[in-house]
Amino acid sequence: MRIDPVSVVFDFLSARPDVADHVTGDLVGREPDETTVYLEHAGGFRSIRASMDRADITYQVYAADRSAAAGLAYVVREALLEELPGQVVGAALVLDVAEAISPRYFPDTTSREHTYQGEVTVFITSS
């Protein structure tokens, strides 16, 4: 398979009106205190030869205040765990999503912005 798992999660979240304006795959051009959901591929492996990948995706939510960061992180968590499984997103069928790390407070060491970070494991195959 040659499906980028970050693009699957990005496309899914970008289609949601409550998250779409904040989702990004990089932090280029981002200003401090700008509400952002940053997605990053944290690892994974080929689970079934040539037919299923397991990808670990970290999401980090930045916001001007701690409660806003926490609130959005839990919206993202709920969408990924409860709505993404079974969905076809682009060329991928999302078989399942499991939580690896629940959202936790993780302030940015450089900007000292409020951030919450979580991680999910996404199991995908070609649709």
CORWO-V322262 format. One record per residue. RES is the residue in one small letter. PSI is psi in degrees with one decimal (999 if undefined). Layout:
RES|PSI, RES|PSI
This chain:
m|147.9, r|44.2, i|127.2, d|114.6, p|-28.5, v|-38.7, s|-31.4, v|-49.8, v|-40.5, f|-49.3, d|-40.2, f|-50.1, l|-33.3, s|-19.7, a|-5.5, r|123.1, p|-28.4, d|-8.9, v|-24.8, a|-41.5, d|-10.5, h|-10.2, v|135.9, t|154.8, g|-2.8, d|169.7, l|14.1, v|127.2, g|-0.6, r|135.5, e|146.2, p|145.6, d|7.7, e|123.8, t|124.7, t|140.4, v|107.1, y|126.3, l|139.7, e|138.9, h|119.3, a|-7.7, g|-164.5, g|-170.6, f|165.9, r|119.1, s|-40.0, i|127.6, r|119.6, a|10.6, s|-15.9, m|131.5, d|149.0, r|122.4, a|135.8, d|122.1, i|122.8, t|136.3, y|134.1, q|124.0, v|120.6, y|140.7, a|163.6, a|-29.5, d|158.4, r|-41.6, s|-34.6, a|-41.2, a|-44.8, a|-46.2, g|-46.0, l|-36.4, a|-40.0, y|-27.3, v|-45.9, v|-46.8, r|-50.0, e|-43.8, a|-44.4, l|-42.6, l|-34.5, e|-24.4, e|-32.0, l|-37.9, p|133.8, g|-7.9, q|146.8, v|122.6, v|110.6, g|-126.5, a|3.7, a|142.4, l|121.8, v|111.3, l|-42.1, d|161.9, v|131.8, a|149.7, e|128.5, a|-43.5, i|123.2, s|158.2, p|133.9, r|151.5, y|129.0, f|72.5, p|142.0, d|127.4, t|-23.4, t|-54.3, s|-14.8, r|23.4, e|157.0, h|127.2, t|148.4, y|135.8, q|137.9, g|172.0, e|139.1, v|155.9, t|124.7, v|128.3, f|118.2, i|153.3, t|170.0, s|141.0, s|999
